[in-house]
């Protein structure tokens, strides 16, 4: 029986655990029985057996045991067998880690009568993501080469990252930039080379000092008042509005991204109310967070 045939016969819960092993190993640079235990609520001994059977069943040479961490690291020849090897898989896993269970996105449980639009994924290399995670968890500074529209070839920056964010169709890291002396958003695909750890983060560069991140904001949206009553009722039903309003809690630094995801420009009203559909009802309350340059 070929490897592909063997994998097709695996129970779905086993397949989910194997996929978690690949994702964590690739993007964090190590995977232990604790990862499996926390994700699936299984005992350490059972988690260790899962790691062992992954190597025996899927890819023996993908993982190398490291006695220091009592777990496995990806080998130099690591090649994902059950996953795509894209950063979206890891970051989506992070976003759901509080309630992770065996039916996380990408299980591939067979054909269903559904179809999801999959847009192109922006590239990000595993070493870059690993270093960002390490710096954020350790409270460290990073020396990076970062490309932007102002510096397409890249320029040196010192960053203190604190959170990975998915917004407006791309992944970025929220970090304090010592050049700008402010918290900014840095797109993962624009890092050139692997960042280098650069000592302890400066005072004032930690997440609790990021006003844009720590400030909670509620967006109040409603149907365009230019629509007919029946049309407004339909839009309100589409979005599950209560008393004609949709309330979306978010962070100050993410207000622009939420509006962009919904196709709303708060300072522009489309000539056609049917094209506009949604409008911001509390523009004055959120104005401090609109179109403030928060990207690098």
C-alpha positions in Angstrom: 0.0 0.0 0.0 1.4 3.4 -1.0 1.7 6.3 1.5 -1.1 8.1 -0.2 -3.4 5.1 0.1 -2.4 4.7 3.8 -3.2 8.3 4.6 -6.6 8.0 2.9 -7.6 5.3 5.3 -6.7 7.2 8.5 -9.5 8.2 10.9 -10.4 11.9 10.7 -9.3 12.5 14.3 -5.9 10.9 13.7 -5.5 13.0 10.6 -6.3 16.2 12.5 -3.6 15.4 15.0 -1.0 14.6 12.4 -1.8 17.9 10.6 -1.4 19.8 13.9 2.1 18.1 14.3 3.1 19.3 10.8 1.8 22.9 11.2 3.4 23.5 14.7 6.7 21.9 13.8 7.1 23.9 10.6 6.1 27.3 12.0 7.3 27.2 15.6 10.3 25.0 14.9 9.4 22.4 17.5 6.4 20.3 18.5 5.9 18.4 21.8 3.3 16.2 23.4 2.1 19.2 25.3 0.9 20.8 22.0 -1.2 17.8 21.2 -2.4 17.5 24.8 -3.5 21.1 25.0 -5.2 21.0 21.5 -7.0 17.7 21.8 -7.4 17.1 25.5 -5.4 13.9 25.5 -3.0 12.5 28.0 0.8 12.9 27.6 1.3 9.2 27.0 -1.3 9.2 24.2 0.2 12.3 22.7 3.6 10.7 22.6 2.2 7.7 20.8 0.6 10.0 18.2 4.0 11.6 17.6 5.6 8.2 17.2 2.9 6.9 14.8 3.2 10.1 12.7 6.8 9.2 12.0 6.0 5.6 11.4 3.0 6.2 9.2 3.5 9.6 7.5 7.1 10.7 7.2 9.8 9.2 9.3 12.4 11.7 8.3 10.3 14.9 8.7 11.0 15.2 12.5 14.1 14.8 14.6 13.9 14.2 18.3 15.5 16.8 20.6 16.1 15.5 24.2 16.5 19.1 25.5 12.9 20.0 24.7 11.6 16.5 25.0 10.0 16.9 21.6 10.7 17.1 17.9 12.2 19.7 15.6 11.6 19.8 11.8 14.5 18.1 9.9 16.5 19.9 7.2 14.5 17.9 4.7 11.1 18.5 6.2 8.3 18.4 3.7 4.6 18.7 4.7 2.6 15.6 3.7 -0.8 16.5 5.1 -0.8 20.3 4.9 0.0 23.0 2.3 3.0 24.5 4.2 1.4 28.0 4.1 1.5 30.4 6.9 -2.3 30.8 6.8 -2.7 27.3 8.3 -0.6 28.2 11.3 -2.1 31.6 11.9 -5.6 30.3 11.6 -4.7 27.7 14.1 -3.5 30.5 16.5 -6.7 32.3 16.0 -8.7 29.3 17.2 -6.3 27.9 19.8 -8.8 28.5 22.7 -11.3 26.2 21.3 -9.2 24.0 19.0 -10.7 20.6 18.4 -10.3 17.8 15.7 -12.5 19.6 13.2 -10.4 22.7 12.6 -10.3 24.1 9.1 -8.7 22.0 6.4 -9.6 18.5 7.6 -10.7 17.5 4.2 -13.4 15.1 5.3 -14.5 14.3 1.8 -16.5 16.1 -0.8 -19.4 18.2 0.5 -22.0 20.3 -1.3 -20.2 23.5 -0.4 -17.5 25.6 -1.9 -15.4 28.3 -0.2 -13.6 31.0 -2.2 -9.9 30.7 -1.6 -7.9 33.8 -2.4 -4.2 33.9 -3.1 -2.1 33.6 0.1 0.6 36.2 0.7 3.9 34.5 1.2 5.7 34.3 4.5 8.7 32.1 5.3 8.7 29.8 8.3 12.0 31.2 9.7 10.6 34.8 9.6 7.4 33.7 11.4 9.3 31.6 14.0 11.5 34.6 14.8 8.6 36.9 15.2 6.9 34.5 17.5 10.0 34.0 19.6 10.5 37.8 19.9 6.9 38.4 20.9 7.0 35.6 23.5 10.3 36.7 25.0 9.6 40.5 24.9 12.7 41.0 22.6 13.7 43.5 19.9 14.3 42.5 16.3 16.7 43.9 13.7 14.8 43.5 10.4 15.0 44.4 6.8 11.5 45.6 5.8 10.2 46.6 2.3 7.5 49.2 1.9 6.2 51.3 -0.9 8.5 54.1 0.3 11.5 51.7 0.3 10.7 48.8 -2.1 14.2 47.4 -1.7 13.9 47.3 2.0 15.4 49.2 4.9 16.8 48.4 8.3 14.3 48.7 11.2 14.3 47.8 14.9 11.0 46.3 15.9 9.4 45.0 19.1 6.5 42.7 18.0 3.6 41.7 20.2 0.8 40.2 18.1 0.1 38.5 14.8 -3.0 39.8 13.1 -5.1 38.7 10.1 -7.0 41.6 8.6 -8.2 42.8 5.2 -7.0 39.6 3.5 -3.4 39.6 4.8 -1.4 38.7 7.8 0.7 41.3 9.6 2.5 41.7 12.9 1.7 44.6 15.3 5.0 46.0 16.5 6.7 49.0 18.0 8.9 50.6 15.4 11.9 52.4 16.9 12.4 54.4 13.7 8.9 55.9 13.9 8.7 55.8 17.7 5.2 54.3 17.3 3.3 51.1 17.0 2.7 50.1 13.4 1.5 47.2 11.3 4.1 45.2 9.3 3.0 42.8 6.5 4.6 39.4 6.9 5.3 39.0 3.2 7.5 42.2 3.2 10.2 41.0 5.5 13.5 40.5 3.7 15.8 37.9 5.2 15.3 36.4 8.6 15.1 38.9 11.5 17.7 38.8 14.2 17.0 39.0 17.9 18.5 42.3 19.2 18.2 42.2 23.0 15.4 43.1 25.3 12.5 45.3 24.2 12.7 49.0 25.3 10.4 50.3 28.0 7.2 51.6 26.5 7.3 49.2 23.5 5.2 46.4 25.1 1.6 45.6 24.1 0.1 47.3 27.2 1.6 50.7 25.9 -0.1 50.3 22.5 -3.1 52.6 22.9 -4.5 51.5 19.5 -4.4 47.9 20.6 -5.6 48.3 24.1 -8.5 50.7 23.3 -11.8 48.8 22.6 -14.2 50.4 20.1 -17.7 49.4 19.0 -18.6 50.1 15.4 -22.3 50.8 14.9 -23.5 50.1 11.4 -26.9 50.4 9.8 -28.6 50.0 6.4 -28.2 53.0 4.1 -31.2 55.3 4.9 -31.7 56.0 1.2 -32.9 52.5 0.7 -36.7 51.8 0.7 -38.1 50.4 4.0 -38.3 46.9 2.4 -34.7 47.1 1.1 -33.5 48.3 4.5 -35.3 45.4 6.2 -33.6 42.9 3.9 -30.1 44.4 4.6 -30.9 44.3 8.4 -31.9 40.7 8.1 -28.8 39.8 6.1 -26.5 41.1 8.8 -28.6 40.0 11.8 -29.2 43.6 13.0 -31.1 44.4 16.2 -33.3 47.5 16.1 -31.8 48.5 12.8 -28.2 48.4 14.1 -25.2 46.0 13.9 -22.7 46.4 16.7 -19.1 45.2 16.0 -16.7 45.3 18.9 -13.0 45.6 17.9 -9.7 47.3 18.7 -8.9 50.9 17.8 -6.0 49.8 15.6 -8.3 47.4 13.7 -11.2 49.7 12.9 -10.0 50.5 9.4 -9.5 46.9 8.7 -13.0 45.9 9.8 -14.5 48.6 7.6 -12.4 47.6 4.7 -13.5 44.0 5.1 -17.1 45.2 4.9 -16.4 47.4 1.9 -17.2 50.6 3.8 -15.5 53.9 3.2 -16.8 56.1 6.0 -15.9 59.3 4.2 -17.4 58.3 0.9 -21.0 57.6 0.0 -21.7 55.7 -3.1 -24.1 57.3 -5.5 -26.2 54.1 -5.5 -27.6 53.1 -2.1 -27.9 49.5 -3.3 -24.2 49.5 -3.9 -23.5 51.2 -0.5 -25.9 49.1 1.6 -24.1 49.7 4.9 -23.2 53.0 6.6 -21.4 53.9 9.8 -23.7 55.3 12.4 -21.2 56.5 15.0 -18.6 58.2 12.8 -17.7 60.8 15.4 -17.0 58.2 18.1 -14.6 56.3 15.8 -13.0 59.2 14.0 -9.8 59.0 16.0 -9.1 55.6 14.4 -10.0 56.4 10.8 -7.3 56.6 8.2 -4.5 57.2 10.8 -1.3 55.8 9.3 -0.8 52.7 11.3 1.1 50.7 8.7 4.8 50.9 8.1 
